[in-house]
Amino acid sequence: MTHVDRVSTGIRMLDRHLDGGLRPGSLTSLVASPASQVNPLFYEFMEDRSWLYLSTYRSTRAVEEELDELLWGDVEVAHVGVDRPARRIKEAIGNMTGERHVIVDPMTPVEANTSTGQYVDLLNGLKDYLLDTGCIALLYCTEQETVPDRRETTLTMADVVWELDVVVESKGIETRLTVPKYRSRRAIDEVIKLDLGQKAVVDASKNIA
């Protein structure tokens, strides 16, 4: 598959390591602390594209106001909540207009409140949709003291796993991205230092203290 066939992440150096971006049809899991700034990472993806933004916690109005202020592009927002979220996610995907990339923010309550069988069916259905349309999905999986029951299922079925780590240093806060899983290819061993207010850069050092 050539570079033109890839979906750019919006982060130039990460795209380079992914051969131009994510493969169409990819299911990507982003694992990060609830206190980390994942939203600017979402925005790199979302600008100038059509998206379905599924929120489990924040209301539709709260998300829409944030996106209206920060983004250009075509975004449908749906609040799926924490009560039977798998069913509501399926409904939202079935009711959306046109073909859209999908973000679930966060996936954690879906992992915690869905039976294994229903959850596997949900992810397989989402994957089928992505393969049919050439879109991608980004599942934000928050790190918690108690790991949700279906987290292992998410990481197993994901095509790509990103881990975002926030490090507090004397010079300030640094955000680091690693890619421990990249299905059909080796994992990316570089640590990608993200400046979430500017362009992301890669730290080529393999041994970061």
C-alpha positions as CSV (number, residue, x, y, z in Angstrom):
1,M,0.0,0.0,0.0
2,T,1.4,3.4,-1.0
3,H,1.7,6.5,1.2
4,V,-1.2,8.1,-0.6
5,D,-3.4,5.3,0.7
6,R,-2.6,6.2,4.3
7,V,-4.6,8.4,6.6
8,S,-2.2,11.0,8.0
9,T,-2.0,11.5,11.7
10,G,-1.3,15.2,11.3
11,I,2.1,14.6,13.0
12,R,4.8,14.6,10.3
13,M,7.5,12.5,12.0
14,L,4.9,10.0,13.3
15,D,3.6,9.6,9.7
16,R,7.1,9.0,8.5
17,H,7.4,6.0,10.9
18,L,4.0,4.8,9.9
19,D,4.8,4.9,6.1
20,G,2.7,8.0,5.6
21,G,0.1,7.5,8.3
22,L,-2.4,4.9,9.5
23,R,-3.6,2.1,7.2
24,P,-7.3,2.7,6.1
25,G,-9.5,0.4,8.2
26,S,-7.2,0.7,11.2
27,L,-8.5,0.4,14.8
28,T,-6.2,2.4,17.0
29,S,-6.1,2.4,20.8
30,L,-4.7,5.4,22.6
31,V,-3.8,4.6,26.2
32,A,-3.2,7.6,28.4
33,S,-3.8,9.1,31.8
34,P,-7.1,11.0,32.3
35,A,-5.0,14.0,33.2
36,S,-3.1,14.0,30.0
37,Q,-3.9,16.4,27.1
38,V,-5.2,13.9,24.6
39,N,-7.6,16.3,22.9
40,P,-4.9,18.3,21.0
41,L,-3.7,14.9,19.6
42,F,-7.3,14.2,18.5
43,Y,-7.4,17.6,16.8
44,E,-4.3,16.8,14.7
45,F,-6.4,13.9,13.2
46,M,-9.7,15.7,12.9
47,E,-8.9,18.9,11.1
48,D,-10.4,19.1,7.6
49,R,-11.9,15.6,7.8
50,S,-15.4,14.1,8.5
51,W,-15.6,12.6,12.0
52,L,-18.1,11.0,14.3
53,Y,-17.1,12.0,17.8
54,L,-18.7,9.6,20.4
55,S,-18.5,10.9,24.0
56,T,-19.2,8.7,26.9
57,Y,-18.8,11.3,29.7
58,R,-19.1,14.8,28.4
59,S,-22.4,16.1,27.0
60,T,-22.9,16.7,23.3
61,R,-23.1,20.5,24.0
62,A,-19.8,20.6,25.9
63,V,-18.0,18.7,23.1
64,E,-19.6,20.8,20.3
65,E,-18.7,24.1,21.9
66,E,-15.1,23.0,22.2
67,L,-14.9,21.8,18.6
68,D,-16.6,24.9,17.2
69,E,-14.0,27.0,18.9
70,L,-11.0,25.0,17.8
71,L,-11.7,23.1,14.6
72,W,-12.5,23.3,10.9
73,G,-14.2,20.4,9.4
74,D,-17.3,18.2,9.5
75,V,-17.9,16.6,12.9
76,E,-21.0,14.9,14.2
77,V,-21.1,14.6,18.0
78,A,-23.1,12.0,19.9
79,H,-23.3,11.5,23.7
80,V,-23.5,7.7,24.2
81,G,-23.2,7.8,28.0
82,V,-22.3,4.9,30.3
83,D,-25.6,3.0,30.4
84,R,-25.5,0.4,27.6
85,P,-22.9,2.4,25.7
86,A,-22.2,-0.5,23.2
87,R,-25.7,-0.4,21.9
88,R,-25.7,3.4,21.7
89,I,-22.4,3.4,19.8
90,K,-23.8,1.0,17.3
91,E,-26.9,3.2,16.9
92,A,-24.8,6.3,16.4
93,I,-22.7,4.7,13.7
94,G,-25.8,3.4,12.0
95,N,-27.5,6.9,12.1
96,M,-24.5,9.1,11.1
97,T,-24.5,10.9,7.7
98,G,-22.0,9.8,5.2
99,E,-18.7,8.0,5.8
100,R,-16.8,9.2,8.8
101,H,-13.8,8.4,10.9
102,V,-14.7,7.6,14.5
103,I,-13.4,8.7,17.9
104,V,-14.7,7.2,21.2
105,D,-13.7,9.5,24.1
106,P,-13.2,7.7,26.4
107,M,-13.6,4.0,25.7
108,T,-13.1,3.0,29.4
109,P,-16.8,2.9,30.5
110,V,-17.6,0.8,27.4
111,E,-14.9,-1.6,28.5
112,A,-16.2,-1.7,32.0
113,N,-19.9,-1.9,31.4
114,T,-20.2,-4.3,28.4
115,S,-20.1,-8.2,28.5
116,T,-17.2,-9.8,26.7
117,G,-19.4,-11.2,23.9
118,Q,-21.1,-7.8,23.3
119,Y,-17.8,-6.0,23.4
120,V,-16.1,-8.3,20.9
121,D,-19.2,-8.0,18.6
122,L,-19.0,-4.2,18.9
123,L,-15.3,-4.0,18.0
124,N,-15.7,-6.5,15.1
125,G,-18.7,-4.5,13.8
126,L,-16.7,-1.3,14.0
127,K,-13.7,-2.9,12.3
128,D,-16.0,-4.1,9.4
129,Y,-17.3,-0.6,9.0
130,L,-13.8,0.8,8.8
131,L,-12.7,-1.8,6.2
132,D,-15.8,-1.1,4.1
133,T,-15.3,2.6,4.1
134,G,-11.5,3.0,4.4
135,C,-12.0,5.1,7.5
136,I,-10.1,4.8,10.8
137,A,-11.2,4.8,14.5
138,L,-9.4,6.1,17.6
139,L,-10.3,4.7,20.9
140,Y,-9.2,6.7,23.9
141,C,-8.5,4.2,26.8
142,T,-7.8,5.9,30.1
143,E,-5.2,4.5,32.5
144,Q,-6.8,3.8,35.9
145,E,-5.9,2.2,39.1
146,T,-8.4,-0.6,38.4
147,V,-8.1,-1.8,34.9
148,P,-11.4,-2.2,33.1
149,D,-12.5,-5.8,32.5
150,R,-12.3,-5.5,28.7
151,R,-9.1,-3.5,28.4
152,E,-7.1,-6.7,27.3
153,T,-9.7,-7.3,24.6
154,T,-9.3,-3.7,23.3
155,L,-5.5,-4.0,23.1
156,T,-5.7,-7.5,21.5
157,M,-8.2,-6.4,18.8
158,A,-6.6,-3.0,18.1
159,D,-4.4,-2.8,15.0
160,V,-2.3,0.0,16.5
161,V,-1.6,0.8,20.2
162,W,-0.3,4.2,21.2
163,E,0.8,5.0,24.8
164,L,0.9,8.6,25.9
165,D,3.0,9.4,29.0
166,V,3.2,12.7,30.7
167,V,6.5,13.4,32.5
168,V,6.9,16.4,34.9
169,E,10.5,17.8,34.9
170,S,12.1,20.9,36.3
171,K,12.0,22.5,32.8
172,G,8.3,21.8,32.5
173,I,5.8,19.1,31.4
174,E,6.8,16.7,28.6
175,T,4.4,14.4,26.7
176,R,5.9,11.3,25.1
177,L,4.3,8.9,22.7
178,T,5.3,5.3,22.1
179,V,3.9,2.7,19.7
180,P,4.3,-0.7,21.2
181,K,2.0,-2.4,18.8
182,Y,1.7,-1.9,15.0
183,R,0.0,-4.9,13.5
184,S,1.8,-6.5,10.5
185,R,4.9,-4.4,11.3
186,R,7.5,-4.1,14.0
187,A,6.8,-1.7,16.9
188,I,8.3,1.7,16.6
189,D,11.2,2.0,19.0
190,E,11.6,5.8,18.9
191,V,10.1,7.9,21.7
192,I,8.1,10.7,20.1
193,K,8.2,13.9,22.2
194,L,5.0,15.9,21.6
195,D,4.7,19.6,22.0
196,L,0.9,19.7,21.9
197,G,0.8,23.4,21.1
198,Q,3.1,23.1,18.1
199,K,4.5,20.5,15.7
200,A,5.5,17.2,17.2
201,V,9.2,16.1,17.1
202,V,10.9,12.8,17.5
203,D,13.6,12.1,20.0
204,A,15.9,9.6,18.3
205,S,17.5,8.6,21.6
206,K,16.6,5.0,22.7
207,N,17.5,5.6,26.3
208,I,15.5,8.4,27.8
209,A,15.9,8.8,31.6
